[in-house]
Amino acid sequence: MGSKFNQYASDYDAWFLENENVLYSEVKLVAHFLENAGDVFSVGCGSGLFETILDKEFGISIKNGIEPSEGMAALAKERGLNVEITTAEEMELGEEKFDTILFNGTPSYIADLQKAVDKAYEALRPGGKIVMIDVPKESSYGVLYNLAKSVGTWEHELLGGVHPRDPYPIELVKVAKWRTTLEKIEMIKNANFKDLQFAQTLTKHPLYSNQVAEEPIEGYDCGDYVAICAVKK
């Protein structure tokens, strides 16, 4: 998984910068559950693009994270993050060290997500929270990505006139495993988190999702990017 992101690290940033309204719809969703978040740790911080925007434009500071891709981690380090190169399954965070642990866009790239969620629970202080955000398998983007993954390209007749003008790099689509929101809820509950809350964004069809930056709304029934927030009692 890390090798693909090494190869396409610059493409990842370029895609988000080309799709600025999608980027800011997602950033606003991340910020939604990070008010007064305390000491935040980012699991799969990627290039640090989101963390940099959150710091500069929303006053939310995230200084530490992990990232399995050396290429992505190098970009994050250039942006001022302290990044350990490791996977979510292998990370060693200790016990009761953080107030918030963020999984932003990473669950679909973590093979053993339950193990990562369990480790997050251990690493959170009592009253701390997990914030898990991703494209749900059941969403329009999830269905679109799985179709593109099945046919192996965006240049297929079934996808003609359906995908955005500048779709997510197919190489990164191919290595992802999208899970339903209900699957992620079950994992979070299995780890003993309580008081689940939900918010969502990207409520337009993928073809039109870059037309305007959306504000997050409650729930998970119509968004293509969904956040789950839960608390360690």
Phi, psi and chi 1 to 4 in degrees:
 res  aa     phi    psi   chi1   chi2   chi3   chi4
   1 MET       -  -46.6 -163.5   73.8   72.3      -
   2 GLY   -61.5  -34.3      -      -      -      -
   3 SER   -64.3  -36.9   61.9      -      -      -
   4 LYS   -63.6  -42.7  -78.2  -67.1 -177.5 -175.8
   5 PHE   -72.9  -27.1  -82.4   91.7      -      -
   6 ASN   -59.5  -46.3  -77.4  -24.8      -      -
   7 GLN   -70.3  -31.2 -172.0  175.0   -3.3      -
   8 TYR  -119.3   23.8  -63.5  101.1      -      -
   9 ALA   -57.7  -45.5      -      -      -      -
  10 SER   -68.5  -32.5   58.6      -      -      -
  11 ASP   -65.4  -35.7  -70.2  -11.3      -      -
  12 TYR   -60.1  -51.3  172.7   87.8      -      -
  13 ASP   -63.4  -43.2  -91.2   21.6      -      -
  14 ALA   -61.2  -38.6      -      -      -      -
  15 TRP   -63.5  -45.1 -177.2   83.9      -      -
  16 PHE   -66.2  -37.9  -88.3  112.5      -      -
  17 LEU   -72.0  -27.4  -65.0  174.2      -      -
  18 GLU   -75.8  -26.5  -77.6  -69.1  -35.8      -
  19 ASN  -113.6   65.5  -67.5  -88.4      -      -
  20 GLU   -64.6  -37.1 -172.2  174.9   14.7      -
  21 ASN   -69.8  -36.3  -75.9  -32.9      -      -
  22 VAL   -61.8  -45.5  170.9      -      -      -
  23 LEU   -56.1  -48.9  170.2   61.4      -      -
  24 TYR   -75.3  -28.3  -86.9   86.3      -      -
  25 SER   -60.0  -43.2  -67.5      -      -      -
  26 GLU   -72.1  -40.5  -65.6 -172.8    3.6      -
  27 VAL   -60.4  -42.5  169.1      -      -      -
  28 LYS   -63.5  -34.5  -71.1  178.5  179.7 -177.6
  29 LEU   -67.8  -42.1 -178.8   63.1      -      -
  30 VAL   -60.5  -45.5  179.1      -      -      -
  31 ALA   -64.2  -26.8      -      -      -      -
  32 HIS   -55.0  -40.0  179.8   74.6      -      -
  33 PHE  -103.8   10.1  -77.7  127.0      -      -
  34 LEU  -109.2   13.2  -67.3 -173.9      -      -
  35 GLU   -68.2  129.7 -175.3  177.0   -4.7      -
  36 ASN    52.9   44.9  -59.2  -42.0      -      -
  37 ALA   -82.1  -10.4      -      -      -      -
  38 GLY    70.6 -139.6      -      -      -      -
  39 ASP   -82.3  108.8 -170.0    2.2      -      -
  40 VAL  -102.7  136.1 -176.2      -      -      -
  41 PHE  -117.2  131.9 -171.4   89.3      -      -
  42 SER  -103.3  117.2 -179.5      -      -      -
  43 VAL   -91.3  107.5  177.6      -      -      -
  44 GLY    81.5   60.1      -      -      -      -
  45 CYS   -74.0   -8.3   61.7      -      -      -
  46 GLY    60.2 -132.3      -      -      -      -
  47 SER   -84.1   -2.3   66.9      -      -      -
  48 GLY    79.0   11.3      -      -      -      -
  49 LEU   -62.6  -49.8  176.7   62.0      -      -
  50 PHE   -63.3  -45.0  -82.0   74.6      -      -
  51 GLU   -61.5  -37.2  -71.6   79.4    1.2      -
  52 THR   -66.9  -44.4  -60.1      -      -      -
  53 ILE   -64.8  -43.0  -64.5  172.3      -      -
  54 LEU   -59.7  -38.1  -72.2  166.2      -      -
  55 ASP   -70.8  -49.2 -174.5   22.5      -      -
  56 LYS   -75.5  -33.8  -68.4 -177.0  176.6  178.9
  57 GLU  -111.6  -15.7  -59.7 -171.7   30.8      -
  58 PHE  -124.0   -2.9  -66.6   81.5      -      -
  59 GLY    67.6   25.1      -      -      -      -
  60 ILE  -106.2  115.6  -62.5  168.9      -      -
  61 SER   -97.5  122.6  178.2      -      -      -
  62 ILE  -127.0  112.0  -55.2  172.8      -      -
  63 LYS  -108.1  -16.6  -64.6  -58.3 -177.6 -174.5
  64 ASN  -128.3  144.4  -61.0  -67.7      -      -
  65 GLY  -169.3  178.4      -      -      -      -
  66 ILE  -122.8  158.9   64.1  158.4      -      -
  67 GLU  -161.3  123.2  170.1   55.7   45.2      -
  68 PRO   -74.2  -21.8   24.4  -33.1      -      -
  69 SER   -88.2  121.4  162.4      -      -      -
  70 GLU   -63.5  -37.7  -66.6 -177.6    4.6      -
  71 GLY   -64.9  -44.0      -      -      -      -
  72 MET   -67.4  -42.0  -61.6  -75.3  -94.1      -
  73 ALA   -61.7  -36.5      -      -      -      -
  74 ALA   -62.0  -41.7      -      -      -      -
  75 LEU   -65.4  -40.8  -67.2  173.9      -      -
  76 ALA   -63.8  -40.3      -      -      -      -
  77 LYS   -64.5  -37.8  -71.2  176.3 -179.5  178.5
  78 GLU   -62.2  -27.7  -70.8  176.6    7.0      -
  79 ARG   -89.0    4.9  -72.2  175.0  164.5  141.4
  80 GLY    98.7    7.5      -      -      -      -
  81 LEU   -86.8  148.4  -87.2   71.4      -      -
  82 ASN   -90.6  111.8  -58.4  -46.4      -      -
  83 VAL  -124.2  127.9 -175.2      -      -      -
  84 GLU   -97.6  133.9  179.8 -176.1   -3.5      -
  85 ILE   -87.6  100.8  -60.7  174.4      -      -
  86 THR  -162.9  173.0 -172.8      -      -      -
  87 THR   -96.1  166.1   67.0      -      -      -
  88 ALA   -65.9  -32.6      -      -      -      -
  89 GLU   -72.7  -30.9  -63.5   93.0  -21.4      -
  90 GLU   -97.7   -7.5  -64.2  169.9  -14.7      -
  91 MET   -62.0  144.2   63.6 -178.2  178.0      -
  92 GLU  -120.8  101.7  -64.7  -62.8  -23.0      -
  93 LEU  -101.3   -7.5  -57.3 -178.2      -      -
  94 GLY    79.7 -167.2      -      -      -      -
  95 GLU  -117.5  134.1  -65.1 -175.6    8.4      -
  96 GLU    51.9   52.7  -60.6 -173.8    0.5      -
  97 LYS  -108.5  -19.4  -68.8 -176.2   62.8  176.5
  98 PHE  -128.8  157.4  -59.5   99.4      -      -
  99 ASP   -92.1  -31.5  -61.0  -55.4      -      -
 100 THR  -142.8  136.4  -58.2      -      -      -
 101 ILE  -120.8  124.1  -64.7 -176.3      -      -
 102 LEU  -107.3  128.3  171.7   66.9      -      -
 103 PHE  -114.5   95.3  -67.5   74.4      -      -
 104 ASN  -107.8  106.4  176.5   37.3      -      -
 105 GLY    73.1   10.4      -      -      -      -
 106 THR  -104.4  -23.0   57.0      -      -      -
 107 PRO   -53.0  -35.4  -31.0   39.0      -      -
 108 SER   -72.8   -7.7   53.3      -      -      -
 109 TYR  -112.4   10.3  -63.7  100.1      -      -
 110 ILE  -109.5  116.4  -61.6  172.9      -      -
 111 ALA   -65.0  -51.6      -      -      -      -
 112 ASP  -105.0   79.3 -168.6  -17.0      -      -
 113 LEU   -67.0  -36.0 -176.0   57.6      -      -
 114 GLN   -60.0  -40.6 -175.7   67.3   67.4      -
 115 LYS   -62.4  -41.5 -176.2  175.5 -178.3  179.4
 116 ALA   -66.3  -39.7      -      -      -      -
 117 VAL   -66.1  -41.2  172.8      -      -      -
 118 ASP   -61.0  -41.0  -68.3  -18.6      -      -
 119 LYS   -66.2  -37.1  -72.8 -165.2  169.8 -168.4
 120 ALA   -62.9  -41.5      -      -      -      -
 121 TYR   -58.6  -45.9 -174.3   88.5      -      -
 122 GLU   -62.5  -35.7  -66.8  175.8    1.1      -
 123 ALA   -81.4  -11.9      -      -      -      -
 124 LEU   -86.8  144.4  -76.6  166.7      -      -
 125 ARG   -73.5  156.2  -60.5 -178.9  178.6  110.0
 126 PRO   -54.8  132.7  -27.1   35.5      -      -
 127 GLY    87.9   -6.4      -      -      -      -
 128 GLY   -73.9  168.9      -      -      -      -
 129 LYS  -135.8  149.3   60.6 -173.5  178.6 -178.1
 130 ILE   -99.7  138.1 -175.3  173.0      -      -
 131 VAL  -124.5  111.1  179.3      -      -      -
 132 MET  -114.7  122.6 -179.1  178.7  -71.7      -
 133 ILE  -132.1  133.6  -48.1  174.3      -      -
 134 ASP  -168.3  173.8 -154.0    1.9      -      -
 135 VAL   -79.0  118.4  172.5      -      -      -
 136 PRO   -71.7  145.3  -13.7   28.5      -      -
 137 LYS   -57.9  -35.2 -178.6 -179.9  178.9 -179.4
 138 GLU   -81.5   -7.1   71.8  -88.7   19.3      -
 139 SER   -77.5  170.5   69.3      -      -      -
 140 SER   -59.9  -44.3  -62.2      -      -      -
 141 TYR   -65.6  -40.0  -95.7  107.0      -      -
 142 GLY   -60.5  -46.1      -      -      -      -
 143 VAL   -64.1  -43.1  173.3      -      -      -
 144 LEU   -62.1  -45.3 -177.2   66.5      -      -
 145 TYR   -64.3  -41.6  -73.6  162.8      -      -
 146 ASN   -67.2  -33.0  -87.0  -32.1      -      -
 147 LEU   -66.8  -46.0  175.8   56.0      -      -
 148 ALA   -62.2  -38.4      -      -      -      -
 149 LYS   -63.9  -40.1 -178.4  177.7 -179.7  177.1
 150 SER   -65.9  -41.0  -64.0      -      -      -
 151 VAL   -90.3  -11.3  -60.6      -      -      -
 152 GLY    81.6    7.5      -      -      -      -
 153 THR  -163.2  158.2  177.9      -      -      -
 154 TRP   -83.9  -15.2  -72.4  113.2      -      -
 155 GLU   -92.5   58.7  -53.6  -54.4  -41.0      -
 156 HIS  -123.5  146.1 -169.9  -79.0      -      -
 157 GLU   -59.1  -31.4   61.0  179.8   -1.9      -
 158 LEU   -66.9  -20.9  -69.5  174.9      -      -
 159 LEU  -103.6    0.2  -66.1  165.8      -      -
 160 GLY   -62.8  126.5      -      -      -      -
 161 GLY    73.0   11.6      -      -      -      -
 162 VAL  -113.3  -44.4  174.5      -      -      -
 163 HIS   -82.1  159.4   65.6   72.8      -      -
 164 PRO   -59.5  161.6  -22.9   32.8      -      -
 165 ARG   -57.2  -38.4  178.1 -178.8   58.7   83.3
 166 ASP  -123.2   81.5 -175.4   21.6      -      -
 167 PRO   -72.0  161.0   27.5  -34.4      -      -
 168 TYR   -57.3  138.4 -165.2   56.2      -      -
 169 PRO   -50.2  126.6  -28.3   36.3      -      -
 170 ILE   -61.5  -29.6 -170.0   65.5      -      -
 171 GLU   -63.9  -32.9  -65.5   80.1    8.4      -
 172 LEU   -83.7  -27.0  -57.0 -176.4      -      -
 173 VAL   -65.4  -41.1  170.0      -      -      -
 174 LYS   -64.3  -28.6  -71.6  178.6  179.1  179.0
 175 VAL   -97.3    3.5  -65.0      -      -      -
 176 ALA   -92.2  155.1      -      -      -      -
 177 LYS  -130.3  100.2  177.6 -173.8  176.9 -178.7
 178 TRP   -78.3  140.9  -74.4  -86.5      -      -
 179 ARG  -116.1  154.1  -63.8  175.1  173.4   90.3
 180 THR   -72.4  160.4   66.8      -      -      -
 181 THR   -60.9  -39.0  -59.4      -      -      -
 182 LEU   -65.5  -34.8  -66.2 -179.5      -      -
 183 GLU   -62.3  -43.5  -74.5  178.3  -75.1      -
 184 LYS   -69.7  -36.6  -74.6  171.7  -83.2 -170.1
 185 ILE   -59.9  -43.8  -71.4  172.2      -      -
 186 GLU   -61.4  -42.3 -177.3  177.6    5.3      -
 187 MET   -64.3  -41.6  -67.9 -178.9 -170.1      -
 188 ILE   -64.8  -41.5  -71.2  170.1      -      -
 189 LYS   -68.4  -37.0  -72.4 -177.3  175.1  179.0
 190 ASN   -60.8  -30.5  -74.9  -16.5      -      -
 191 ALA   -81.4   -1.2      -      -      -      -
 192 ASN    83.9   17.4 -151.9   31.3      -      -
 193 PHE   -72.8  152.3  -75.5  100.3      -      -
 194 LYS  -128.3  175.4  -51.4  -65.8 -177.2 -176.5
 195 ASP    53.6   56.5  -62.0  -19.2      -      -
 196 LEU   -70.4  138.7  -83.6   67.6      -      -
 197 GLN  -129.7  156.8  -60.8 -179.6   65.6      -
 198 PHE  -136.7  146.2  -52.5   93.2      -      -
 199 ALA  -147.3  159.6      -      -      -      -
 200 GLN  -149.2  160.2   57.6 -166.3  -32.6      -
 201 THR  -150.4 -175.6 -167.6      -      -      -
 202 LEU    56.1   63.8  -60.0 -177.6      -      -
 203 THR   -93.6   -3.0   60.1      -      -      -
 204 LYS   -91.3  162.8  -62.8 -179.4 -179.9  -65.1
 205 HIS   -58.0  147.7  -67.5  -50.0      -      -
 206 PRO   -50.9  -34.5  -30.3   36.9      -      -
 207 LEU   -60.2  -26.4 -167.7   62.3      -      -
 208 TYR  -117.7    6.5  -50.4  109.5      -      -
 209 SER   -70.9  -16.3   58.7      -      -      -
 210 ASN   -94.6    9.4 -164.1   44.7      -      -
 211 GLN   -73.6  -32.7  -69.5 -177.6  -17.3      -
 212 VAL  -151.9  146.9   62.6      -      -      -
 213 ALA   -79.7  122.6      -      -      -      -
 214 GLU   -92.8  152.1  -62.9 -177.5   32.1      -
 215 GLU   -87.3  144.2  -63.0  -63.8  -30.2      -
 216 PRO   -67.3  149.8   21.8  -31.0      -      -
 217 ILE  -127.5  161.5   59.4  174.5      -      -
 218 GLU   -69.6  155.7  -69.1 -175.1    4.3      -
 219 GLY    99.4 -176.6      -      -      -      -
 220 TYR  -145.5   22.4   58.0   85.7      -      -
 221 ASP   -97.0   -6.8   58.2  -13.7      -      -
 222 CYS  -142.5    0.3   64.2      -      -      -
 223 GLY   -95.8  148.3      -      -      -      -
 224 ASP   -92.8   -3.4  -76.6    7.3      -      -
 225 TYR  -137.2  116.6 -151.0   54.0      -      -
 226 VAL  -123.1  135.4  168.2      -      -      -
 227 ALA  -109.6  135.7      -      -      -      -
 228 ILE  -118.3  127.1  -52.4  170.1      -      -
 229 CYS  -119.3  132.6  179.5      -      -      -
 230 ALA  -144.5  159.5      -      -      -      -
 231 VAL  -117.0  141.6  176.5      -      -      -
 232 LYS   -87.9  112.9  176.2  177.6  179.4  176.4
 233 LYS   -71.3      -  -72.7  -68.0 -170.7  178.8
